[in-house]
Amino acid sequence: MIRVGLEGLPPLTGVSLRFLVAGALLLALVPVLGVRFEWSRREIALWLVNGGLTFSASYSIVYWAEQHIPSGLAAILFATNPLFVAALAHKALPSERLDARAAVGVLLGFAGVAVVFSDDLRALGGAEVRSVALVFLLSPIVCAFATIAVKRWGAGLHPLSLTAVPMLMTGVLVGAMALVFERRVGMVFDARSVGALLYLAVLGSAATFTVYYWMLAHAPATRVALIAFTIPIVAVAVGWLAFGEPVRPRVLAGGALVLLGVAVVNRRR
């Protein structure tokens, strides 16, 4: 859907509008659900961490990179996020030491994503694509640092606090950057680009990240990060259902590896 949105909107503008819409929607739910923010130093610090790393830096990189590399390759690169989360959790979270079983499960899940999008791995043959891919890896890395920070210091904070305010901050910050760097770039607000924007804002941001931070409060960070493995599988399913894209055997094989990896990580002793 990011690639579809880029057909009508430049990257920084797309990021800004996506998170302005998502943040406004979530902020409107705050009084409805009776959520209260602490306005403590801890909460404000995590707003800055999420706004700066998870949303602003990470998604600005993703949107920029998707102009130069295939979406499948982008999915494979972002699927490294659980690897970084697992490594950081092992060092920073005493209760989440990485054992051999969890390591094998994470690697199986990553291998599954690579199999699903194996055709796009050929795109790494070009020097320009390799350079963009290296920059892209900053996205899952900064997201991993933010995830560990929220897991370590975000206990008791409501998921709407960790999403609504940082998303609005991102909309304003990246929007200011867009005014500087994209003021002369043409924009097309047709049904296709607006539909992609609303899908990414509502389902891909507001709903997804609220559930993500709720899960992070109740489960180990490494397990929650495994969501990054399932997102490409969902994208393939949406392409099949909505656009009639074929589901090849390698997709089924890769999906099976993903599910196996997730099962291995989550299997109780």
C-alpha positions as CSV (number, residue, x, y, z in Angstrom):
1,M,0.0,0.0,0.0
2,I,2.9,2.4,0.6
3,R,3.9,1.9,-3.1
4,V,0.4,2.8,-4.1
5,G,0.3,5.9,-1.9
6,L,3.6,7.1,-3.4
7,E,2.0,7.2,-6.8
8,G,0.1,10.3,-5.7
9,L,2.0,11.7,-2.8
10,P,5.8,12.3,-2.2
11,P,7.3,10.3,0.7
12,L,7.5,12.9,3.5
13,T,4.0,14.2,2.7
14,G,2.7,10.7,2.7
15,V,4.3,10.0,6.1
16,S,3.0,13.3,7.6
17,L,-0.6,12.8,6.4
18,R,-0.7,9.2,7.4
19,F,0.3,9.9,11.0
20,L,-1.7,13.1,11.3
21,V,-4.9,11.1,10.4
22,A,-3.9,8.2,12.6
23,G,-2.9,10.4,15.6
24,A,-6.1,12.5,15.4
25,L,-8.3,9.4,15.2
26,L,-6.6,7.9,18.3
27,L,-6.6,11.2,20.2
28,A,-10.4,11.5,19.6
29,L,-10.8,8.1,21.4
30,V,-8.9,9.3,24.5
31,P,-11.9,11.1,26.2
32,V,-14.3,8.5,24.9
33,L,-12.4,5.7,26.6
34,G,-11.6,7.8,29.7
35,V,-7.8,7.5,29.2
36,R,-5.7,9.9,31.3
37,F,-2.1,10.8,30.4
38,E,0.5,11.1,33.2
39,W,2.4,14.0,31.7
40,S,5.4,12.6,33.6
41,R,9.0,12.9,32.4
42,R,8.9,9.1,31.7
43,E,5.8,9.4,29.5
44,I,7.0,12.5,27.7
45,A,10.4,10.9,27.1
46,L,8.7,7.8,25.5
47,W,6.6,10.2,23.4
48,L,9.8,11.6,22.0
49,V,11.3,8.2,21.5
50,N,8.3,6.8,19.6
51,G,7.7,10.0,17.7
52,G,11.4,10.4,16.7
53,L,12.4,6.8,16.1
54,T,9.4,4.5,15.6
55,F,7.4,6.8,13.4
56,S,9.4,9.8,12.1
57,A,12.8,8.3,11.3
58,S,11.7,4.7,10.5
59,Y,8.8,5.5,8.2
60,S,10.5,8.4,6.5
61,I,13.3,5.9,5.6
62,V,10.8,3.3,4.4
63,Y,8.8,5.7,2.2
64,W,12.0,7.1,0.7
65,A,13.4,3.6,0.0
66,E,10.2,2.2,-1.5
67,Q,10.8,4.6,-4.4
68,H,14.0,2.7,-5.3
69,I,13.6,-0.9,-4.3
70,P,10.9,-3.6,-4.8
71,S,8.2,-3.8,-2.0
72,G,9.2,-7.5,-1.5
73,L,12.8,-6.6,-0.8
74,A,11.6,-3.9,1.6
75,A,9.5,-6.5,3.4
76,I,12.6,-8.8,3.8
77,L,14.7,-6.0,5.1
78,F,12.2,-4.9,7.6
79,A,11.7,-8.5,8.7
80,T,15.2,-8.1,10.3
81,N,13.5,-6.2,13.1
82,P,12.8,-9.2,15.3
83,L,16.4,-10.1,15.0
84,F,17.5,-6.7,16.4
85,V,14.8,-6.8,19.1
86,A,15.9,-10.2,20.2
87,A,19.5,-9.2,20.4
88,L,18.7,-5.9,22.3
89,A,16.3,-7.6,24.6
90,H,18.9,-10.2,25.5
91,K,21.2,-7.3,26.6
92,A,18.8,-4.8,28.1
93,L,15.9,-6.9,29.5
94,P,17.1,-9.4,32.2
95,S,13.8,-11.4,31.9
96,E,14.2,-11.9,28.2
97,R,17.5,-13.7,27.8
98,L,17.6,-15.3,24.3
99,D,17.9,-19.1,24.4
100,A,18.7,-21.5,21.6
101,R,15.0,-22.3,21.0
102,A,14.0,-18.7,20.6
103,A,16.9,-17.9,18.4
104,V,16.1,-20.8,16.0
105,G,12.4,-19.7,15.9
106,V,13.3,-16.1,15.0
107,L,15.7,-17.3,12.3
108,L,13.1,-19.6,10.9
109,G,10.6,-16.8,10.7
110,F,13.1,-14.5,8.9
111,A,13.9,-17.3,6.5
112,G,10.2,-17.8,5.7
113,V,9.9,-14.1,4.8
114,A,13.0,-14.4,2.6
115,V,11.5,-17.4,0.8
116,V,8.1,-15.6,0.2
117,F,9.9,-12.7,-1.5
118,S,12.9,-14.6,-2.9
119,D,12.3,-13.2,-6.4
120,D,13.0,-9.7,-5.1
121,L,16.4,-10.8,-3.7
122,R,17.7,-10.7,-7.2
123,A,17.3,-6.9,-7.1
124,L,20.2,-6.7,-4.7
125,G,22.5,-7.2,-7.7
126,G,22.6,-3.4,-8.5
127,A,24.9,-1.1,-6.7
128,E,22.2,1.6,-6.2
129,V,19.8,-0.9,-4.8
130,R,22.4,-2.3,-2.4
131,S,23.1,1.3,-1.2
132,V,19.4,1.9,-0.6
133,A,19.0,-1.4,1.1
134,L,21.8,-0.5,3.6
135,V,20.0,2.8,4.4
136,F,16.7,0.9,4.7
137,L,18.2,-1.3,7.5
138,L,18.3,1.8,9.7
139,S,14.5,1.6,9.9
140,P,14.1,-1.8,11.7
141,I,17.1,-0.9,13.9
142,V,15.7,2.3,15.2
143,C,12.3,0.6,15.7
144,A,14.0,-2.1,17.7
145,F,15.6,0.4,20.1
146,A,12.3,2.2,20.5
147,T,10.5,-1.2,21.3
148,I,13.1,-2.0,24.0
149,A,12.7,1.4,25.5
150,V,9.0,1.1,25.7
151,K,9.2,-2.4,27.1
152,R,11.7,-1.3,29.8
153,W,10.2,2.0,30.9
154,G,6.6,2.0,29.6
155,A,5.0,-0.1,32.2
156,G,1.5,1.2,33.1
157,L,1.3,3.7,30.2
158,H,-1.9,3.3,28.1
159,P,-1.3,2.2,24.5
160,L,-3.2,5.3,23.3
161,S,-0.6,7.4,25.1
162,L,2.2,5.6,23.3
163,T,0.6,6.1,19.9
164,A,-1.7,9.1,19.6
165,V,0.7,11.8,20.8
166,P,3.9,10.4,19.0
167,M,1.9,10.1,15.8
168,L,0.7,13.7,15.9
169,M,4.3,14.8,16.7
170,T,5.4,12.8,13.6
171,G,2.8,14.4,11.5
172,V,3.9,17.9,12.5
173,L,7.7,17.2,12.3
174,V,7.7,15.4,9.0
175,G,5.1,17.8,7.7
176,A,7.5,20.7,8.3
177,M,10.2,18.8,6.5
178,A,7.8,18.2,3.6
179,L,7.1,21.9,3.3
180,V,10.8,22.5,3.0
181,F,11.9,19.6,0.7
182,E,8.7,18.8,-1.2
183,R,7.0,22.1,-1.7
184,R,7.5,21.9,-5.5
185,V,6.6,18.3,-5.9
186,G,3.2,17.6,-7.5
187,M,0.5,15.7,-5.6
188,V,-2.5,13.7,-6.8
189,F,-5.4,13.2,-4.4
190,D,-7.4,10.7,-6.4
191,A,-9.4,7.7,-5.1
192,R,-6.4,5.4,-5.3
193,S,-3.9,7.6,-3.3
194,V,-6.5,8.7,-0.8
195,G,-7.7,5.1,-0.3
196,A,-4.1,4.0,0.3
197,L,-3.6,6.8,2.7
198,L,-6.7,6.0,4.8
199,Y,-5.9,2.3,4.8
200,L,-2.3,2.9,6.1
201,A,-3.5,5.5,8.6
202,V,-6.4,3.6,10.1
203,L,-5.5,-0.1,9.7
204,G,-1.8,0.1,9.2
205,S,-1.1,2.7,12.0
206,A,-3.9,3.5,14.4
207,A,-5.2,-0.1,14.9
208,T,-1.9,-1.9,14.4
209,F,0.3,0.1,16.8
210,T,-2.4,0.4,19.5
211,V,-2.7,-3.4,19.5
212,Y,1.1,-3.7,19.3
213,Y,1.8,-1.6,22.4
214,W,-1.0,-3.4,24.3
215,M,0.6,-6.7,23.4
216,L,4.1,-5.3,24.4
217,A,2.7,-4.7,27.9
218,H,1.6,-8.3,28.3
219,A,4.2,-10.3,26.4
220,P,8.0,-10.5,25.9
221,A,9.3,-8.0,23.4
222,T,10.8,-10.7,21.2
223,R,7.5,-12.5,20.8
224,V,5.6,-9.2,20.0
225,A,8.3,-8.3,17.4
226,L,7.4,-11.4,15.5
227,I,4.5,-9.5,14.1
228,A,7.0,-8.1,11.6
229,F,7.2,-11.6,10.1
230,T,3.4,-11.9,9.6
231,I,2.9,-8.5,8.0
232,P,4.3,-9.6,4.6
233,I,2.1,-12.7,4.7
234,V,-1.0,-10.5,5.3
235,A,0.2,-8.3,2.4
236,V,0.3,-11.3,0.1
237,A,-3.2,-12.4,1.3
238,V,-4.6,-8.9,0.6
239,G,-3.0,-9.0,-2.9
240,W,-4.6,-12.3,-3.6
241,L,-8.1,-11.4,-2.2
242,A,-8.2,-7.8,-3.5
243,F,-6.2,-7.8,-6.7
244,G,-6.2,-11.5,-7.8
245,E,-2.5,-11.8,-7.5
246,P,-1.4,-15.5,-7.7
247,V,-0.2,-17.3,-4.7
248,R,2.9,-19.4,-5.8
249,P,4.3,-22.5,-4.0
250,R,7.2,-20.5,-2.6
251,V,4.7,-18.2,-0.9
252,L,3.0,-21.2,0.8
253,A,6.4,-22.7,1.7
254,G,7.6,-19.3,3.1
255,G,4.4,-18.8,5.0
256,A,4.7,-22.3,6.6
257,L,8.3,-21.4,7.7
258,V,7.0,-18.2,9.3
259,L,4.3,-20.0,11.2
260,L,6.8,-22.7,12.3
261,G,9.2,-20.0,13.5
262,V,6.5,-18.2,15.5
263,A,5.3,-21.6,17.0
264,V,8.9,-22.4,18.0
265,V,9.4,-19.1,19.8
266,N,6.1,-19.3,21.6
267,R,6.2,-23.0,22.5
268,R,6.2,-23.5,26.2
269,R,8.8,-25.7,27.8
